[in-house]
Structure formats: C-alpha cells, structure tokens
Amino acid sequence: MALSKSARKVLKVMARRGAPEVLFALGRGPSRFSDLQAALLLSPRTLVERLREFHALGFVERRAFPEVPPRVEYTLTAKGKRVLEFFQDLEEILETREVTR
C-alpha cells in the first residue's frame, strides 16, 4: 500500500526546518508571530513559510484583529490538532522502542 498524495505532501512539509517545532508550539494554544519566533528561534522567513504551508494544508487558522497596532494570532484547526496528536503518538512509540532496546 502506498501513501496518498496528500500524506506525502504532509510528510514533505513536516520534514522541513522548524515544522515539527511550530506544530508543537501551536499545540500549546493561540500564538502571535513574535511569540513563536522568540520561542523557536527561527528566522522570520522560515516561520512565515511554515505558517503559510500549514495554513494551505488546513492545519492553521490565521486570525487578524482590527486593532492598532495590528494583531494576528495563529491557532491549530481541528485537522491540525489531529496531525499534532499523530506526531505526539509517533514520538511516544519511538521513545518506548528506544527504552526497550
């Protein structure tokens, strides 16, 4: 059985620099760009690329507030939360296997 095109696309994005870290950080709750950048120590360009990719995949919602100065928050969608759970489960499986070796 081969992976679907969608699954291959997700794995390709998740293999990019900073992608898992951004996903896990957003799993802690809504975040502003500056907060993500400070916590993850990613370049602005890299962070913008990951957020755009996650948004295109339907993992992240971008919410702009009509305030001065402008405020934008990023949150995981239901789909993004399911993907996060998948990677958390994968991490748990891999850690368990390392302990049993």
Number of C-alpha atoms within 10 A of each C-alpha: 3 6 8 8 8 10 11 12 13 14 10 11 17 19 11 12 14 18 20 16 15 20 23 16 18 21 17 10 11 18 18 15 16 13 13 19 17 10 12 14 11 16 11 12 8 15 21 14 15 20 20 16 17 22 18 11 15 14 21 24 19 17 13 11 11 9 8 6 6 8 12 15 17 19 22 26 18 13 13 21 18 13 16 19 14 12 16 13 12 12 12 12 11 11 11 11 10 9 7 6 5
